[in-house]
Amino acid sequence: IPVDELKMFFRNKHIILSGSMFDSFNIAIGEAMAVGLVPIVTEETGISEYIVNGENGYVYKHGDKEKLISLLDNLNSDRTKMKLVSKNAKSIANILNWNTIYNKYYKSIYEQT
């Protein structure tokens, strides 16, 4: 969808949730983080490597319903914490830029020993 529509879609949201059993890299999570949504993703999701629990989002094991419920309850009851994690999530835009991603993939694919 066009960027303006995506911004409007995210406007009244606070959390983005991915319960994937496997996802190599979900760019929608990165886009949502860049506008301040708090990500809650499974450890089986590629973007989870950029998330530090309690700092810029949350990571849980796929299928762990109790953990997911606990994370959602904690965020709902502690809006100050949610705002802090939201603010930190926005920093993903500084990390997931084309130069950084290109260099990471170039090194992992083309500079193999």
N, C-alpha and C positions, 0 to 999 in steps of 0.2 A: 504494500500500500504506500501511497505517497508519504513523505516525511511529515508533512503537516498533519495528516490524518493519524499517523502513528503517534505523534505527540499528543493529539487530542484523545486517542484511545487510552494512553498511559496516564493521562492527567488525573483521574480520580482513583487510581490504583495505588496500593502501598506495597504489595508483595507479588512476586512472580514465582510460581511453583512448577517444578519439573520433577515428575515421578518416574522418569524413564528407567527402564531396565538397562538400556544401553543407548548412548547418544554420543557420537564422536566429538561434536562441538556444536552447541546450540547458539547460533548468533542472536536469536531473539532474546536469550537471557542476557547477553552482553548489551544489547540495545536497551533493554529494560533497566539494567543496572546503571547505564550511562545517564538515564533521566531520574535515577534515585529510587527505583523499586528495589526492595530487599529480596534477593534471590534465596530460595530454598530449593536445593537441587540434590539429586542422588550422587553418591560418590562414583557411580558408574557413568556419569556425565562428564565429557571432556572439559567443560568450562570449570568444573569443580576444582581443578588445580589452581585456579586464580582466586578461589574463595577461602578466606580464613574465618573459621567458625567464630561467630560473635563479633567480628570486626567489620566485614563488608558483605556478610551473608551467612548462610548456614548450609551444611552438607550433612546428609544422613544416608544410611544404607537403604537401598531399594527394598521395599517390603516391610520396613520397620515402621508400622503404623503408629505405635506408641510414641516413638521419637518425633514423628511428624506432628502428631497432635500436641505433644509437649512444646515443640518449637512455636507452633501457631498460638497456643494458649499464652506462652510467655511473651510473645510479641504483642498480642492483644492486650495483655495486662500491663505491659511496660512500654508505653508510647514514647517515653524519653529514649529508651534503648533503641526502639525502632527508628526514631529520627536520626540517632547517631549512626546506626548501621546503614541507613539510607544515604546519609551524607558520604560515608566511606565507600559505598557501592559506586557512587558517581566517579570515583577515581579510576574505575576500569577503563574509561575512555582514554586515559593517559597510557594505559598498558596495552590495550587492544587497538593499536593503530597499525596501519599498513606496514610501516617500517619494522616494527617489532615483530609482527606476525611473519612477514617475509623472511627476516633474518632467522627466526626460530625454525621455520620449515626448511629454509635453504641449508642450514647447518645440519638438521636432522636427516635430510634426504640426500643432499649432494656432497656433504663433507664427511661422509662415513669413511671409516678407516678399513 
